[in-house]
Amino acid sequence: MKRVVVTGIGAITPIGNNVPAFLDGLQRGLSGAGPITQFDASLFKTQFACEVKGFVPENFMDRREVRRVDRFTQFALVTADEAIKDAGLDMEAINKQRAGVIWGSGIGGLHTLEVEIEDFVKGSGTPRHNPFLIPKMIINMGAGMISIQHGLMGITYATVSACASSSHAIINAADYIRLGKADIMVTGGSEATIVATAVGGFTNMKAMSERNDDPSTASRPYDRDRDGFVLGEGGGALILEEYEHAKRRGARIYAEYAGGAMSNDAYHISAPHPDGIGVINAMNLVLRDAGMAPTDIDYINTHGTSTPLGDGAELKAIRTVFGDHVPRINISATKSMTGHLLGAAGAIESIASILAMTHGFIPPTINHFTDDPEIDLAFNLTFNEAQQRKVKAAISNTFGFGGHNASIAFKQI
């Protein structure tokens, strides 16, 4: 089986619009939350989110292209371009038939769909829809547009599994390289759902925080008073490359993709299994796939959404898998800073895990004020401030509505 390494990364997040800015935000423990500016949310129970700030798509593509792609695809194109440049890929020298794109998004072009329906309802009833409505809306267009922009003719498709979407994309992309079916894969995910439909839907599910008086502290994983997740947006891209291929071209290697695993709770459309059976299965499988023991893991970037049920269930699963090694593992939930990027969460949290390894620090779980008596204090949850630590191996967990679980392991090479 071929070895897979990470040779490039790109990011647009609520705490930084490129990788250096994202790294700085993680190290400083920034909160990306604030009042929603993309639409009037004054009548909604939740009126804040973690928006990407200062993003001007015309700085990266011409106006004609901006009008033809949804915001989630704009994030996909910009982060993929950053990652390709970061990897130092000579696009004229690579075999483009052995380079592909697998890109995740949980919802895709919801903003485009919402605008088109509103315009239709407000109009005379005559259907005058934008001719780009369908290609702007469909979820595979992130992968398709990256492929078109860079001429990548290999394996290309989208993964859609709610909040596990981009983790599934990364695992699938790595597997194709491991099997010898590709040399290079652009992978990751993007999401842009800070729109009325999503905010209203998630709010009425009682899934999101309603801490409108203090948005910057609303995402508080593992805190006693957590009351739901904070919606985020953005994207993350990784260049995965076959190890020998990367070595031959003298590529810088961030980390090795050690393994990946997927499972399902088979329990509920949105609630986690109370005993964490699916999550336990995923973490046991990722260790097996990576050829690692529980004692090899230094850091876990948890799903940690700041929901009353989910946070505790994941920690119970970690206790089951890692046992007595738990106190020696740093754990953090970077959603406390970025909010929940839904289908893009796995990508940016994988990047956060890789940055932790390459820069020797643990990103914090910010906004911790009150211990939860239901959470074991033996867990090192890295509250409020980043910690310096050499990280040789890390795991990133993501879980999605429908019971989807994904776990990815990276290690130093």
C-alpha positions in Angstrom: 0.0 0.0 0.0 1.3 3.4 -1.0 2.2 6.1 1.6 0.4 9.4 1.5 1.7 12.8 2.7 0.4 16.3 2.9 2.4 18.7 0.8 0.1 21.8 0.7 -2.7 23.4 2.7 -5.1 26.3 2.1 -7.7 27.9 4.4 -10.4 30.5 4.6 -11.9 30.7 8.1 -13.8 33.0 10.4 -10.4 33.7 12.2 -8.2 34.1 9.2 -8.5 34.2 5.4 -5.3 32.2 4.6 -3.2 29.6 6.4 -0.8 32.1 8.2 -3.7 34.1 9.5 -5.6 31.0 10.5 -2.5 29.8 12.4 -2.2 33.1 14.2 -5.9 32.9 15.2 -5.4 29.4 16.6 -2.4 30.4 18.5 -4.0 33.5 20.0 -7.3 31.8 20.8 -9.5 34.2 18.7 -13.2 34.0 18.5 -14.7 34.4 15.0 -18.2 35.0 16.2 -20.2 38.2 15.9 -23.6 39.6 14.7 -24.7 38.3 11.3 -24.1 40.8 8.5 -25.1 38.8 5.5 -28.8 39.2 6.1 -31.2 40.8 8.6 -31.4 38.3 11.4 -33.1 40.6 13.9 -36.3 38.4 14.0 -34.4 35.2 14.5 -33.7 33.5 17.9 -30.0 33.3 16.9 -28.7 36.5 15.5 -24.9 35.8 15.3 -22.5 33.5 13.5 -18.8 33.0 12.7 -18.6 34.7 9.3 -15.6 35.0 7.1 -14.5 38.6 7.3 -13.2 40.9 4.5 -13.4 38.2 1.8 -13.6 39.9 -1.6 -13.9 37.2 -4.3 -13.0 39.7 -7.0 -9.5 39.8 -5.5 -9.1 36.1 -6.6 -11.2 35.8 -9.8 -12.8 38.0 -12.4 -16.3 39.4 -11.9 -17.8 37.2 -14.5 -16.6 34.1 -12.7 -17.8 35.5 -9.4 -21.3 35.8 -10.7 -21.3 32.2 -12.0 -20.3 30.4 -8.8 -21.9 30.2 -5.3 -19.9 31.5 -2.3 -19.1 27.9 -1.2 -17.5 27.3 -4.6 -15.6 30.6 -4.3 -14.1 29.3 -1.0 -13.3 26.0 -2.7 -11.4 27.7 -5.6 -9.5 30.1 -3.4 -8.4 27.6 -0.8 -7.4 25.0 -3.4 -5.4 27.6 -5.2 -3.6 28.5 -2.0 -2.9 24.8 -1.3 -1.6 24.1 -4.8 0.8 27.1 -4.6 1.9 26.1 -1.1 2.7 22.6 -2.4 4.9 24.1 -5.1 3.2 22.1 -7.8 4.3 22.7 -11.3 1.0 22.1 -13.0 2.6 21.7 -16.4 4.9 19.0 -15.2 2.5 16.7 -13.3 0.5 13.9 -15.0 -3.0 15.5 -14.8 -4.7 12.2 -15.5 -3.3 11.0 -12.2 -4.3 14.1 -10.3 -7.9 14.6 -9.1 -10.2 16.4 -6.7 -12.5 15.0 -4.0 -14.3 17.9 -2.3 -16.9 17.8 0.5 -19.8 20.1 1.3 -22.8 19.3 3.4 -25.3 21.7 1.9 -23.6 23.4 -1.1 -25.2 26.4 -2.9 -28.0 27.1 -0.4 -27.6 30.9 -0.8 -28.1 30.7 -4.5 -31.2 28.5 -4.1 -32.7 30.8 -1.5 -32.2 33.9 -3.6 -33.7 32.3 -6.7 -36.8 31.1 -4.9 -37.3 34.5 -3.2 -37.0 36.3 -6.6 -39.5 33.8 -8.2 -42.0 34.3 -5.3 -41.7 38.1 -5.4 -42.0 38.2 -9.2 -45.0 37.7 -11.5 -44.7 33.9 -11.4 -43.1 33.8 -14.8 -40.0 31.6 -14.4 -37.0 33.7 -15.2 -34.4 31.8 -13.3 -30.7 32.5 -13.5 -29.2 30.1 -16.2 -26.4 29.4 -13.7 -28.9 28.4 -10.9 -28.3 24.6 -11.2 -24.5 24.7 -11.5 -24.2 27.3 -8.7 -26.4 25.2 -6.4 -25.2 21.6 -6.9 -22.7 20.3 -4.3 -20.3 18.6 -6.8 -19.5 22.0 -8.4 -16.7 22.7 -5.8 -14.9 19.6 -7.0 -15.8 20.3 -10.6 -14.6 23.9 -10.7 -11.3 23.1 -9.0 -10.7 20.4 -11.6 -11.6 22.8 -14.5 -9.5 25.6 -13.1 -6.4 23.5 -12.9 -7.0 21.0 -15.6 -7.0 18.0 -13.3 -8.4 15.0 -15.2 -8.2 12.3 -12.6 -10.7 11.0 -10.0 -13.1 13.9 -9.3 -16.3 13.9 -7.3 -18.1 15.3 -4.2 -18.8 13.8 -0.8 -22.0 14.7 1.1 -22.3 13.4 4.6 -23.4 16.4 6.6 -20.7 17.6 9.0 -18.4 14.6 8.1 -18.3 15.5 4.4 -14.8 16.9 4.1 -13.3 14.3 6.4 -14.9 11.6 4.1 -13.4 13.5 1.2 -9.9 13.4 2.7 -10.2 9.7 3.6 -11.4 8.8 0.1 -8.7 10.9 -1.6 -6.0 9.2 0.5 -7.3 5.8 -0.3 -7.1 6.3 -4.0 -3.4 7.3 -3.6 -2.8 4.3 -1.3 -4.3 2.0 -4.0 -2.0 3.5 -6.7 -4.9 5.0 -8.6 -3.6 8.6 -8.3 -0.4 10.5 -7.5 -1.9 13.8 -6.3 -5.3 14.6 -4.9 -6.8 18.0 -4.1 -9.2 17.5 -1.2 -11.0 19.2 1.6 -14.3 21.0 1.8 -16.2 24.3 1.9 -19.5 25.7 3.2 -21.4 29.0 3.0 -24.7 28.6 4.7 -25.0 31.8 6.8 -28.4 32.4 5.2 -31.9 32.7 6.6 -32.9 29.2 5.7 -30.0 27.6 7.5 -30.1 29.8 10.6 -33.9 29.4 10.9 -33.7 25.6 10.4 -30.9 25.0 12.8 -32.4 27.3 15.4 -35.8 25.6 15.3 -34.0 22.3 15.8 -32.7 23.8 19.1 -29.2 23.0 17.8 -27.6 26.5 17.9 -26.6 28.8 20.7 -29.0 31.7 21.4 -26.4 33.7 23.4 -27.1 36.9 21.4 -25.9 39.2 24.2 -22.3 37.8 24.0 -21.6 36.1 20.6 -17.9 35.9 21.1 -18.2 33.5 24.0 -21.2 31.5 22.7 -19.3 28.6 21.4 -18.1 27.0 24.6 -17.4 23.2 24.3 -17.3 21.3 27.5 -18.5 24.3 29.6 -21.4 23.6 32.0 -23.5 26.3 30.3 -23.0 25.4 26.7 -26.3 25.8 24.8 -25.6 24.8 21.2 -23.2 25.3 18.3 -22.3 28.6 16.4 -22.7 28.4 12.7 -19.5 29.1 10.7 -18.4 29.3 7.1 -15.3 28.9 5.0 -13.1 26.2 3.5 -10.0 24.2 3.8 -7.9 22.4 1.2 -5.1 19.8 1.4 -2.8 18.5 -1.2 -2.4 14.8 -0.7 0.5 13.2 -2.5 2.1 9.8 -2.9 5.2 9.8 -0.8 7.7 8.8 -3.4 6.2 11.2 -5.9 6.6 14.0 -3.4 10.2 13.0 -2.6 11.1 12.9 -6.3 10.1 16.5 -6.8 11.7 17.7 -3.6 8.4 18.7 -2.0 8.1 20.0 1.6 6.1 17.5 3.6 3.9 18.8 6.4 2.8 15.4 7.8 2.0 11.9 6.8 -1.6 10.8 6.5 -1.5 7.8 8.8 -5.0 6.5 8.5 -8.7 7.1 8.3 -11.9 5.4 9.4 -15.7 5.8 8.9 -18.7 4.4 10.8 -22.3 5.1 11.5 -24.3 5.3 14.8 -27.4 3.8 13.1 -29.3 5.5 15.9 -30.9 9.0 15.3 -31.1 11.7 12.6 -29.3 14.3 14.7 -28.5 13.1 18.2 -25.4 11.1 18.9 -25.6 7.6 20.2 -25.6 7.9 24.1 -23.0 5.2 24.4 -20.8 6.5 21.6 -20.7 3.1 19.9 -20.2 4.5 16.4 -17.5 7.0 17.5 -15.7 4.2 19.5 -15.8 2.1 16.4 -14.3 4.9 14.2 -11.5 5.7 16.6 -10.6 2.0 17.1 -10.6 1.6 13.3 -8.4 4.6 12.6 -5.8 3.4 15.1 -5.8 0.0 13.3 -5.6 1.6 9.9 -2.7 3.8 11.0 -0.9 0.9 12.7 -0.9 2.9 15.9 -1.5 2.2 19.6 -3.6 4.5 21.8 -0.3 5.6 23.5 1.0 7.0 20.2 -1.5 9.8 20.1 -0.6 13.2 21.5 -3.5 15.3 20.4 -7.2 14.9 19.5 -9.1 17.7 17.7 -12.6 16.7 18.8 -15.8 17.3 17.0 -16.7 19.4 20.1 -19.6 21.5 18.8 -20.7 23.0 22.2 -23.9 21.0 22.3 -25.1 19.5 25.7 -25.3 15.9 24.4 -22.6 15.7 21.8 -19.6 16.9 23.8 -20.0 14.5 26.7 -20.7 11.5 24.4 -17.5 12.0 22.5 -15.4 12.2 25.6 -16.9 9.0 26.9 -16.0 7.4 23.7 -12.4 8.7 23.9 -12.2 7.3 27.5 -13.3 3.9 26.2 -10.7 3.8 23.4 -7.7 5.5 25.1 -8.2 4.4 28.7 -5.4 5.2 31.0 -3.6 7.2 28.3 -6.3 9.9 28.4 -4.5 12.3 30.9 -1.5 12.3 28.5 -3.5 13.4 25.5 -4.2 17.1 24.8 -7.7 17.5 23.6 -9.3 20.7 22.1 -12.3 21.8 20.2 -11.3 24.5 17.7 -15.0 25.1 16.9 -14.9 27.3 20.0 -13.0 29.7 17.8 -14.2 29.0 14.2 -17.7 28.0 14.9 -19.1 24.9 13.1 -18.3 24.9 9.4 -20.6 21.9 8.8 -19.3 20.1 5.7 -16.0 22.0 5.8 -15.3 21.3 9.5 -13.2 18.2 8.9 -10.9 20.0 6.4 -10.1 23.0 8.6 -9.8 20.9 11.7 -7.4 18.5 9.9 -5.4 21.6 8.9 -5.5 22.8 12.6 -4.2 19.4 13.6 -1.4 19.5 11.1 -0.4 23.0 12.1 -0.3 21.8 15.7 2.2 19.2 14.7 4.4 21.5 12.5 4.4 24.4 15.0 4.6 22.5 18.3 1.5 23.8 20.0 -2.1 22.7 21.0 -4.9 25.1 19.9 -7.1 26.0 22.8 -10.7 25.3 23.6 -11.7 28.9 24.4 -14.7 30.2 26.3 -14.4 27.9 29.3 -15.9 29.5 32.4 -17.5 26.8 34.5 -16.6 23.1 34.9 -19.3 20.6 33.9 -19.7 18.1 36.8 -20.6 15.5 34.1 -17.2 15.8 32.4 -14.2 13.9 33.8 -11.5 16.4 34.9 -8.8 13.9 33.9 -9.3 15.1 30.3 -6.7 17.7 29.4 -9.1 19.9 27.4 -6.6 22.8 26.8 -8.9 25.5 28.1 -8.6 29.1 27.1 -4.9 29.3 26.1 -2.8 27.5 23.6 -0.2 25.1 25.1 3.3 24.4 23.7 3.8 20.7 23.1 5.6 18.5 20.6 2.9 16.6 18.7 4.1 13.5 16.9 0.6 12.1 16.1 -2.9 13.6 16.1 -6.4 12.6 15.4 -9.2 14.7 14.0 -12.8 13.6 14.7 -16.0 14.8 12.8 -19.5 13.6 13.1 -22.6 14.4 11.1 -26.4 14.3 11.1 -27.5 10.9 10.0 -25.0 9.2 12.4 -22.0 9.7 10.1 -18.6 9.4 11.9 -15.1 10.0 10.5 -11.7 9.9 12.2 -8.4 10.8 10.6 -4.9 10.3 11.9 -1.8 12.3 10.9 1.8 11.8 12.1 5.2 13.4 11.7 7.3 11.9 9.0 
